[in-house]
């Protein structure tokens, strides 16, 4: 990493990795990135995904997403709280009033995202490994 930063930058900025980052953070509106010191739990996931050279590591259909996604989801309430503190300090918004719109925003964005990539609606974006899979939830 230190001896050849140009090579590391080339590996980190692969388009598929940026797409994976967007697919992981957009359903939670990027709120975990505001979680302050708690973001340290994301470092391992970032390093694992962005320094990987195998494509399976940064695709949603593989188990490797478990290194990053659970921590991202668990930091979402902390991100809402930290963003509320910042907005309250600026005098823009009361922190307690941010919870409802932020939660509804995460819910709406997650549902909309599920139409394209999720498992609950029939679509071709749901992937199992390298193969697309039309998935139906049993009644």
NORFENTA-V98075 format. One record per helix or strand. SS is the DSSP state (@ for helix, = for strand). FROM is the first residue (numbers start at 1). LEN is the number of residues. If there is no record, write none. Layout:
# NORFENTA-V98075
ss=SS from=FROM len=LEN
ss=SS from=FROM len=LEN
This chain:
# NORFENTA-V98075
ss=@ from=5 len=8
ss=@ from=15 len=14
ss=@ from=31 len=4
ss=@ from=36 len=15
ss=@ from=55 len=4
ss=@ from=63 len=5
ss=@ from=69 len=6
ss=@ from=76 len=14
ss=@ from=95 len=23
ss== from=127 len=2
ss== from=131 len=2
